[in-house]
Amino acid sequence: GEGHGSGYLVDADGTVVTNCHVIAGATKATAFFADKASFEVEGTYLIDPKRDIAVIKIAPPGNRPALQIASQLPRKGDSVTAIGAPHGLDFSITRGIVSAVRTSEQMKEFGLDDHLGTWLQVDAAISPGNS
């Protein structure tokens, strides 16, 4: 089969963060950039299905910019941007705000016992492919 998803570069060494479901079951994967460059996925550092996070490795991507990971959580009302490939439409952007910051204990109140960590509720339009 063939799938489609999104992720982001976090350093010059080729570390990419994506969702676990994007690479689940894959025997081969390729990362594509907006400038049409592509890099084969060389391996994985972390796969966490409960949090739907995967950290993967590609070759160093040259001078392509990495997204800096925030040193602290956003607050309610802060601006957010979702960049992805909703319904296969690559490099789409949508904006919104953080509607709430919820702990795993609060998620249990909603019957979501498997949601570990801190969860950000946002009002940015998220469609399949905005992984």
Residue frames relative to the residue before (quaternion, step in Angstrom):
aa qw qx qy qz dx dy dz
G 1.0000 0.0000 0.0000 0.0000 0.00 0.00 0.00
E 0.2951 -0.7294 0.5913 0.1769 3.47 -1.35 0.06
G 0.0804 -0.8044 0.5881 0.0254 3.55 -1.00 0.83
H 0.2414 -0.7460 0.6095 0.1172 3.50 -1.38 0.16
G 0.1771 0.7837 -0.5830 0.1206 3.60 -0.95 0.75
S 0.3869 -0.7027 0.5378 0.2594 3.54 -1.23 -0.34
G 0.0029 0.7702 -0.6377 0.0094 3.51 -1.33 0.32
Y 0.2661 -0.7635 0.5579 0.1869 3.56 -1.25 -0.13
L 0.4883 -0.6551 0.5148 0.2595 3.50 -1.21 0.77
V 0.1618 -0.8248 0.5366 0.0749 3.61 -0.81 0.97
D 0.8107 0.0531 -0.0636 0.5795 3.62 1.19 -0.15
A 0.6575 -0.5395 0.3738 0.3700 3.54 -1.31 0.28
D 0.5950 0.5906 -0.3520 0.4162 3.60 1.27 -0.27
G 0.5802 -0.6094 0.3660 0.3976 3.59 1.26 -0.18
T 0.3868 0.6907 -0.5108 0.3352 3.59 1.11 0.61
V 0.0590 -0.7976 0.5995 -0.0316 3.55 -0.81 1.12
V 0.2015 -0.7476 0.6198 0.1280 3.57 -1.06 0.80
T 0.0682 0.7641 -0.6368 0.0779 3.54 -0.98 0.94
N 0.5818 -0.5449 0.4363 0.4174 3.56 -1.23 -0.28
C 0.6108 -0.5713 0.4142 0.3590 3.52 -1.14 0.71
H 0.6737 0.5133 -0.3149 0.4283 3.60 0.88 -0.86
V 0.5647 0.6008 -0.3861 0.4137 3.61 1.23 -0.39
I 0.7945 0.2818 -0.1450 0.5181 3.58 0.98 -0.81
A 0.3896 0.7442 -0.4721 0.2672 3.60 1.26 -0.08
G 0.8410 0.1649 -0.1506 0.4927 3.54 -0.86 1.03
A 0.4965 0.6752 -0.4276 0.3388 3.59 1.23 -0.08
T 0.2385 -0.7381 0.6106 0.1599 3.54 -1.14 0.68
K 0.7646 0.0890 -0.0426 0.6369 3.55 1.35 -0.27
A 0.0444 0.7926 -0.6071 0.0370 3.58 -1.06 0.75
T 0.1635 -0.7718 0.6106 0.0692 3.53 -1.21 0.64
A 0.2628 -0.7370 0.6031 0.1551 3.56 -1.04 0.87
F 0.1426 -0.7860 0.5996 0.0480 3.57 -0.86 1.04
F 0.2301 -0.7635 0.5918 0.1178 3.55 -1.08 0.81
A 0.6759 -0.5209 0.3448 0.3910 3.57 -1.25 0.46
D 0.6774 0.4827 -0.2941 0.4708 3.61 1.15 -0.57
K 0.5839 -0.6243 0.3216 0.4073 3.57 1.36 0.38
A 0.4593 0.6556 -0.4696 0.3725 3.63 1.24 0.08
S 0.0733 -0.7904 0.6063 0.0476 3.58 -1.14 0.59
F 0.1087 -0.7797 0.6164 0.0183 3.53 -1.18 0.75
E 0.4173 -0.6865 0.5349 0.2617 3.57 -0.91 0.92
V 0.4558 -0.6389 0.5388 0.3060 3.57 -1.11 0.69
E 0.2847 -0.7960 0.5196 0.1236 3.56 -0.73 1.14
G 0.7814 -0.2005 0.1529 0.5708 3.58 1.16 -0.48
T 0.4248 -0.6804 0.5327 0.2698 3.52 -1.34 -0.16
Y 0.3245 -0.7150 0.5870 0.1972 3.53 -1.22 0.65
L 0.8042 -0.0158 0.0807 0.5887 3.56 1.00 -0.88
I 0.0099 0.7437 -0.6684 -0.0065 3.53 -1.11 0.79
D 0.0253 0.8044 -0.5887 0.0762 3.58 -0.58 1.18
P 0.2332 -0.8209 0.5063 0.1242 3.60 0.05 1.28
K 0.6286 0.5494 -0.3576 0.4185 3.64 0.99 -0.67
R 0.7425 0.3316 -0.2026 0.5455 3.57 1.10 -0.64
D 0.3574 -0.7611 0.4602 0.2848 3.59 1.35 -0.07
I 0.4826 0.6359 -0.4442 0.4066 3.57 0.97 0.94
A 0.0013 0.7619 -0.6477 -0.0073 3.53 -1.13 0.76
V 0.1526 -0.7470 0.6409 0.0892 3.55 -1.05 0.85
I 0.0544 -0.8322 0.5501 -0.0430 3.54 -0.52 1.24
K 0.3597 -0.7287 0.5514 0.1884 3.56 -1.32 0.36
I 0.0273 -0.7392 0.6727 0.0174 3.51 -1.06 0.95
A 0.6512 -0.4627 0.3893 0.4586 3.60 -1.24 0.09
P 0.6275 -0.5133 0.3933 0.4337 3.62 -1.11 0.48
P 0.3254 -0.8187 0.4495 0.1473 3.59 -0.58 1.16
G 0.6099 -0.5728 0.3638 0.4093 3.59 1.10 0.49
N 0.7945 -0.3272 0.2301 0.4570 3.56 -1.04 -0.75
R 0.3415 0.7340 -0.5203 0.2718 3.61 1.12 0.45
P 0.4561 -0.7243 0.4414 0.2693 3.60 -0.79 0.94
A 0.3188 -0.7177 0.5904 0.1865 3.52 -1.17 0.76
L 0.4304 -0.6545 0.5465 0.2961 3.56 -1.21 0.48
Q 0.3806 -0.7225 0.5304 0.2274 3.54 -0.83 0.97
I 0.3626 -0.7169 0.5524 0.2222 3.56 -0.91 0.91
A 0.5093 -0.6742 0.4494 0.2900 3.57 -0.86 1.01
S 0.4397 -0.6995 0.5026 0.2543 3.57 -1.09 0.70
Q 0.7818 0.1418 -0.1043 0.5982 3.59 1.27 -0.22
L 0.6128 -0.5608 0.4114 0.3751 3.55 -1.24 0.42
P 0.4968 -0.6189 0.4971 0.3507 3.58 -1.12 0.53
R 0.4052 -0.6911 0.5396 0.2588 3.53 -1.28 0.34
K 0.6588 -0.4686 0.4043 0.4278 3.53 -1.29 0.32
G 0.7699 0.3102 -0.2627 0.4920 3.55 -0.85 1.06
D 0.5328 0.6221 -0.4164 0.3946 3.62 1.21 -0.30
S 0.5239 -0.6320 0.4783 0.3119 3.56 -1.19 0.62
V 0.0653 -0.7728 0.6302 0.0353 3.55 -1.18 0.70
T 0.1673 -0.7577 0.6230 0.0992 3.53 -1.27 0.52
A 0.1637 -0.7581 0.6241 0.0948 3.58 -0.95 0.90
I 0.0668 -0.7766 0.6264 0.0016 3.55 -0.79 1.09
G 0.2752 0.7889 -0.5115 0.2009 3.58 -0.68 0.95
A 0.4976 -0.6169 0.5197 0.3190 3.47 -1.30 -0.57
P 0.0152 -0.8347 0.5503 0.0097 3.61 0.59 1.07
H 0.8470 -0.0172 -0.0554 0.5285 3.52 -0.84 1.10
G 0.7051 -0.4806 0.2544 0.4552 3.59 1.12 0.73
L 0.5239 0.6184 -0.4194 0.4090 3.61 1.25 0.12
D 0.2813 -0.8302 0.4614 0.1369 3.56 0.18 1.37
F 0.8748 0.1380 -0.1086 0.4516 3.50 -1.34 0.65
S 0.3081 0.7295 -0.5332 0.2975 3.56 0.96 0.97
I 0.1758 -0.7819 0.5931 0.0772 3.57 -1.14 0.69
T 0.0168 0.7624 -0.6467 0.0130 3.54 -1.10 0.81
R 0.2319 -0.7937 0.5526 0.1044 3.59 -1.10 0.70
G 0.1027 0.7807 -0.6133 0.0617 3.51 -1.29 0.43
I 0.4649 -0.6369 0.5155 0.3355 3.54 -1.23 -0.55
V 0.5334 -0.5535 0.5137 0.3811 3.53 -1.35 0.23
S 0.2586 -0.7892 0.5435 0.1227 3.56 -0.60 1.17
A 0.7833 -0.1037 0.0892 0.6064 3.59 1.13 -0.68
V 0.2318 -0.7039 0.6481 0.1752 3.53 -1.33 0.46
R 0.0447 -0.8378 0.5427 -0.0400 3.57 -0.53 1.20
T 0.3711 -0.7111 0.5557 0.2186 3.55 -1.06 0.82
S 0.6527 -0.4949 0.3792 0.4304 3.56 -1.26 0.21
E 0.6001 0.5547 -0.3604 0.4498 3.61 1.10 -0.59
Q 0.6546 0.4919 -0.3112 0.4823 3.59 0.99 -0.78
M 0.6244 0.5416 -0.3439 0.4455 3.59 1.03 -0.72
K 0.5983 0.5689 -0.3558 0.4379 3.59 1.10 -0.67
E 0.5919 0.5784 -0.3580 0.4325 3.59 1.12 -0.63
F 0.6910 0.4385 -0.2562 0.5144 3.57 1.23 -0.54
G 0.5664 -0.6119 0.3740 0.4060 3.58 1.30 0.15
L 0.5469 0.6008 -0.3952 0.4286 3.59 1.23 0.33
D 0.0690 -0.8619 0.5023 0.0025 3.56 0.44 1.27
D 0.7054 0.4782 -0.2726 0.4466 3.61 1.13 -0.49
H 0.5312 0.6212 -0.4146 0.3999 3.62 1.23 0.16
L 0.1060 -0.8270 0.5520 0.0130 3.57 -0.01 1.34
G 0.7696 0.3846 -0.2616 0.4374 3.57 -1.23 0.44
T 0.6256 -0.5052 0.4341 0.4062 3.51 -1.34 -0.41
W 0.1705 -0.8002 0.5723 0.0551 3.56 -0.91 0.97
L 0.2508 -0.7562 0.5897 0.1327 3.53 -1.02 0.90
Q 0.2004 -0.7449 0.6265 0.1117 3.55 -0.83 1.03
V 0.0276 -0.8138 0.5796 -0.0327 3.57 -0.69 1.10
D 0.3642 -0.7240 0.5319 0.2455 3.56 -1.22 0.38
A 0.3756 0.7032 -0.5058 0.3295 3.60 1.24 0.30
A 0.5097 -0.6460 0.4695 0.3201 3.57 -0.98 0.81
I 0.0142 -0.7883 0.6136 -0.0431 3.57 -0.66 1.16
S 0.0598 -0.7927 0.6065 -0.0165 3.54 -0.76 1.12
P 0.6598 -0.4572 0.3707 0.4671 3.60 -1.19 0.22
G 0.7246 0.3657 -0.3076 0.4967 3.56 -0.79 1.11
N 0.6012 0.5247 -0.3655 0.4792 3.59 1.28 -0.19
S 0.1614 0.8463 -0.4960 0.1079 3.58 1.23 0.47
